[in-house]
Amino acid sequence: MAKVFVIDRDGEQHELEGEIGWSVMEIIRENNLPIEAACGGCCACATCHVYVDTDWLDKLQTPDDDENMMLDEAFEVQDNSRLSCQIKFNAELDGIKVTLAPEF
């Protein structure tokens, strides 16, 4: 199974098994890491905000207008900020590394 590496808010790295076709948010949530994901993945909040390791940014689709609008509402947005609900996990993303952004 493919892997997703997540650094939690305490700086601890977790190696998660990633289900192809799921969003990164779903993988994080299903592994009981502390991600709110209040809207359930509808791109209607920013509570699944993560920082994507810069080595992986080029492999992701460009954020659409909805995601950019929600990121405008997030705290501590950086150049590598994304909503994890909008990152669809696929074989190309095997090994992706993300860090949970600070809580709202």
PyMOL commands that set and color helices and strands:
alter all, ss='L'
color gray80, all
select helices_A, chain A and resi 24-30+54-59+65-71+84-86+91-93
alter helices_A, ss='H'
color red, helices_A
select strands_A, chain A and resi 2-7+13-18+49-52+81-83+96-100
alter strands_A, ss='S'
color yellow, strands_A
deselect
rebuild
show_as cartoon
